[in-house]
Amino acid sequence: MFRKLLVANRGEVAVRIARAAKDAGISPVGIVSTSDRGAGWTEVFDEVVCVGGPSPKESYLRPEAIVQAARQTGCAAVHPGWGFLAENARFAALCEQHGLTFVGPSAGTMEMMGLKWPAKVAMRRAGLDLTPGSDGLLETVDEALAAAEATGYPVIIKADAGGGGRGMRICQDAEQVREAFPSARAEAIGAFGNGALFLEKYVTGGRHIEVQVIGDGAGGAVHLYERECSIQRNHQKLIEESPSPALSAEEREALGARAARAAAAIDYAGAGTVEFLMPPVEDGAARRLNFMEMNTRLQVEHPVTEMVTGVDVVREQLRVAAGGALGFTQDGVSLEGHSIECRINAEDPGDGFRPTPGTLTAFDIPTDEGPGRVRIDTHVAAGETIPPYYDSLIAKVIVHARTRDEAIDTMIAALSAATIDGVSTTIPLHLAVLDSPEFRSGEYDTLSIPGWSA
Amino acid sequence: MTRSHRTLQLRAEPTDEGHIRLLSPEVGGFTGALPEGATLSPGMIAGSLQILGRSVDLVVPAGAGGAVVGAAPRARVAPVGFGDELYRLDPEGAPAAAALTASGGPELEGDAMAVTASQSGRVWHSPSPGEPAFAKAGDVLEDGSPICLIEVMKTFSTVPYRAEGGLPARARVVRWLAADGDDVEPGGGILVVEPA
């Protein structure tokens, strides 16, 4: 195992990784921006290096400064967390170039999964279903029209290097494809320097279900079952649960096995998430789970998986990165009980989810509310200031109970008893969802937030 | 990553006691620190940072000068972070004629002095690739001795040693400031020398 690990991130995930490192006997080294210097959460580290100014591009997004920080503190490995540089293949390559182990898959795998089309080709070859669409990248408007006709309208044109909705166009007919194709290409070139486009059937609604996988980099991979992430606002996940209330036991086992096989097929190393979309279907029709994308990193919502499987995902990431075998086999993974996570953001749900940085005058989320267990992953405490430069996530409340009903009851009890003052939070939104009959029934999708009229 | 030789300005910050703190502008290994009592003035080079195998000279920014009162990190190569204090200066404590080099170029430990570039360009240590360097540590330079080639817009010219601007008539080479192939700015350090 490594002696020292640099955690190339901040806040909640940095604290989570530092704890896993300590559990594994590794000394965690942190990085901070000038705005985070001296923050309470940085005390979890044995050493801290300031890498630049407050805005992410002056600090947490600077590969050279971060690699230099790792080198001069004698770290053997770098854990990128999520966000920032976590899916930056160049950063992973820079770490390796300077003799540091990047805790994650190879730079080549990251690059492949970072481009939508190569990822789809690799996953189709590995046996996963795709959303119906073009058979390859589209060179001309005529190719796009032919693919759209074959797929059936509505279709969505997407940029291979896409992100943030740029290069994306929804088309209801051929006229719209003719109009949208050139501008989508121009936008993609402008935004990503890569004008490659493809198209697929445009699906509204449906459920977002993802599978946690861990590969050993040598063709071995296991899955840790799925997470249901359909409670979203503007594509940001709010509540996640495991297992998904949408899957039967047979569907669950089959989905996990397919995701693990796909990860094994690309010699995946470390923790990853294979995201699927379950499109809405008419009653009685066969349900499908189509591959959307693979995230080559730890996910925010990994704790629900840890609660139901008992596997410490970060610990396993470190184990694989250090060249060790996984600490368990597929046969050793079982799913027990039900877990739900609520992301507590410093946002005002009563005012269009406006971010509310500020100083916490009170911060208490009780962990002794039943009937299940409550886990809080956070980097803040009363008296701490939430800076305006970063993500609004201040805490994750995770519950684990024998049944889904008990998990919901536990979450309602914990959030109802929480006292957070000084900043507004998304707790009222969570309570509205948890109290709604739709959420209780398990029948929900990505289109609307049950119990909440925005 | 480019191999260009860079300089970075130290960040200056006043203190309540009327001192000036000079802060590291980058993460790196700080080396060539000037000792307590040395006098710094704007434009001088006050040590360098080793960043991923590259050396970046640290320049005293405009408006900051004075005698070093707070000792810099003592290790030969001290790991520092962005914003870490490297020097504390007393602007009152600057002796009137303390500058070691008339040009206001790099200032170094003890008797050492820097030979600086008069124009910007790329420094090459030897006449052509594979040949021995013009100068190496321990060599003695006299007025007119070739030091290096400087490449400016694909034109190469030999840079001679000049015993002027406070540099001695005979100088012994201590070390290179600009690595082979580094880019330098006017006033940027090329060599460290001491009186021979």
Contacts between the chains, C-beta under 8 A, distances in Angstrom:
chain1	res1	chain2	res2	distance
A	34	B	82	7.1
A	34	B	83	5.6
A	37	B	83	7.5
A	48	B	81	7.9
A	49	B	27	6.1
A	49	B	79	7.8
A	49	B	81	4.3
A	50	B	27	7.6
A	50	B	81	3.9
A	50	B	82	4.6
A	50	B	83	5.2
A	50	B	84	6.9
A	51	B	27	5.4
A	51	B	81	6.8
A	51	B	82	5.5
A	52	B	27	7.9
A	52	B	82	4.8
A	53	B	82	7.5
A	59	B	82	7.5
A	64	B	1	7.3
A	64	B	51	6.8
A	64	B	52	5.9
A	65	B	26	6.7
A	65	B	27	4.5
A	65	B	51	7.9
A	65	B	82	7.0
A	66	B	27	7.9
A	67	B	52	6.3
A	68	B	27	4.7
A	68	B	28	5.7
A	68	B	51	5.2
A	68	B	52	5.4
A	69	B	27	4.9
A	69	B	81	7.0
A	71	B	52	7.3
A	72	B	27	7.3
A	72	B	28	7.1
A	72	B	29	5.8
A	72	B	79	3.7
A	73	B	79	6.7
A	98	B	52	6.5
